[in-house]
């Protein structure tokens, strides 16, 4: 038989398995599964934290909007106390204009008070189960409206002061003494 077989041929038999490699592979798979489970838990935790941060951001936006609306309303009150009194007490505003000036400013103040009541309603109740983001968006809109009111009242105040200034100048011109 040795003549028929090449010089280096070996007999093939049953393959042998190394159990230590198999056990090591199983251990690696179990460890990988644990790591994957931990990663999934971490992702869920991070997702929850992101949602919490978004909620906090919405609340902060709400607070900033409410604070700005409050400042704008304080500006309105200041204008009403100082400038409106000066305008109405001016001898250059005609009696029939006093009612129009008062109405003009009163309309802005009433709108401001309605805005504050609406904001109180939004913040103190669930207001139709709206989310914090939706609530923050509405408050931001109201903040813009309050800025617009401040701008309107400043414009009206400036206009009435210009009218008073013009009439004052006109009065000086009309009542000046002429020396011939």
C-alpha positions in Angstrom: 0.0 0.0 0.0 2.8 2.3 0.5 3.3 2.2 -3.2 -0.1 3.5 -4.0 0.0 6.5 -1.5 2.0 9.5 -2.1 4.8 10.1 0.3 3.2 12.8 2.4 -0.4 11.7 2.5 -2.1 11.5 5.9 -5.3 9.8 6.8 -8.4 11.9 7.2 -10.5 11.1 10.2 -13.1 12.7 12.3 -12.7 16.5 12.9 -12.0 17.5 16.4 -13.7 20.5 18.0 -12.0 22.7 20.5 -14.6 23.3 23.3 -12.6 26.2 24.8 -13.1 28.3 21.6 -16.9 27.5 21.6 -17.3 28.4 25.3 -15.3 31.6 24.7 -17.6 32.5 21.7 -20.7 31.9 23.9 -19.3 34.0 26.6 -18.6 36.8 24.1 -22.2 36.6 22.8 -23.6 36.8 26.3 -21.4 39.8 27.1 -22.4 41.5 23.9 -26.1 40.9 24.7 -25.6 42.5 28.1 -23.8 45.5 26.5 -26.6 45.9 24.0 -29.2 45.8 26.7 -27.2 48.5 28.6 -27.0 50.6 25.5 -30.7 50.3 25.0 -31.3 51.4 28.6 -28.9 54.3 28.1 -30.7 55.4 24.9 -34.1 55.3 26.7 -32.7 57.2 29.6 -31.2 59.9 27.2 -34.5 60.1 25.3 -36.3 60.7 28.6 -33.8 63.3 29.6 -34.2 65.0 26.2 -37.9 65.2 26.7 -37.4 66.6 30.2 -35.0 69.3 28.9 -37.6 70.2 26.2 -40.3 70.6 28.9 -38.0 72.8 30.9 -37.1 74.8 27.8 -40.8 75.3 27.1 -41.4 76.4 30.7 -38.5 78.8 30.5 -39.8 80.3 27.3 -43.2 80.7 28.9 -41.7 82.5 31.9 -39.6 84.8 29.6 -42.7 85.6 27.6 -44.8 86.3 30.7 -42.0 88.5 32.1 -41.7 90.5 28.9 -45.5 90.9 28.7 -45.4 92.2 32.3 -42.7 94.7 31.4 -44.7 95.9 28.4 -47.8 96.4 30.5 -45.7 98.3 33.0 -44.5 100.5 30.2 -48.2 101.1 29.2 -49.0 102.1 32.7 -46.1 104.4 32.9 -47.1 106.1 29.7 -50.7 106.4 30.9 -49.6 107.9 34.2 -47.1 110.4 32.9 -47.6 111.2 29.2 -51.4 110.9 29.0 -51.8 113.3 32.0 -49.5 115.8 30.3 -51.4 115.5 27.0 -54.9 115.9 28.6 -53.8 118.8 30.8 -52.3 120.7 27.9 -54.2 123.9 27.0 -53.5 123.1 23.4 -55.8 120.0 23.3 -59.3 121.0 22.5 -62.2 119.8 24.7 -63.7 117.6 22.0 -60.3 116.0 21.5 -59.9 115.0 25.1 -62.6 112.3 24.7 -60.9 110.9 21.6 -57.5 110.8 23.2 -58.9 109.1 26.3 -60.7 106.6 24.2 -57.6 105.8 22.1 -55.5 105.1 25.2 -58.3 103.3 27.0 -58.7 100.9 24.1 -55.0 100.0 24.3 -55.2 99.5 28.1 -58.3 97.4 27.9 -56.6 95.2 25.3 -53.7 94.9 27.6 -55.9 93.8 30.5 -57.7 91.3 28.3 -54.3 89.9 27.3 -53.3 89.5 31.0 -56.5 87.8 31.8 -56.0 85.4 28.9 -52.5 84.7 30.0 -53.7 84.0 33.6 -56.2 81.6 32.2 -53.6 79.8 30.1 -51.1 79.4 32.9 -53.6 78.5 35.7 -55.6 75.8 33.8 -54.8 73.1 31.3 -56.5 75.3 28.7 -57.9 72.4 26.6 -55.0 70.1 27.5 -52.4 72.0 25.5 -48.8 71.0 25.7 -46.1 73.3 27.2 -44.8 74.0 23.7 -48.2 75.1 22.5 -48.7 77.2 25.6 -45.3 78.8 25.0 -46.2 79.5 21.4 -49.4 81.3 22.4 -47.5 83.3 25.1 -44.9 84.3 22.5 -47.7 85.6 20.3 -49.2 87.5 23.2 -45.7 88.9 23.9 -45.5 90.2 20.3 -49.0 91.7 20.7 -47.9 93.5 23.9 -44.8 94.9 22.2 -47.1 96.1 19.4 -49.4 97.8 22.0 -46.4 99.6 23.5 -45.3 100.7 20.1 -48.8 102.0 19.3 -49.1 103.9 22.5 -45.7 105.4 22.0 -46.7 106.4 18.5 -49.9 108.0 19.7 -48.2 109.8 22.5 -45.6 111.2 20.1 -48.3 112.2 17.7 -50.3 114.1 20.4 -47.1 115.7 21.7 -46.3 116.9 18.2 -49.8 118.3 17.9 -49.4 120.1 21.2 -45.9 121.4 20.1 -47.3 122.6 16.8 -50.3 124.4 18.4 -48.0 125.9 20.9 -45.7 127.3 18.2 -48.8 128.4 16.2 -50.1 130.2 19.3 -46.8 132.0 19.8 -46.7 133.1 16.1 -50.3 134.3 16.1 -50.0 136.1 19.4 -46.6 137.8 19.0 -46.3 141.4 19.4 -45.4 143.3 16.4 -43.3 146.4 16.6 -43.6 148.9 13.8 
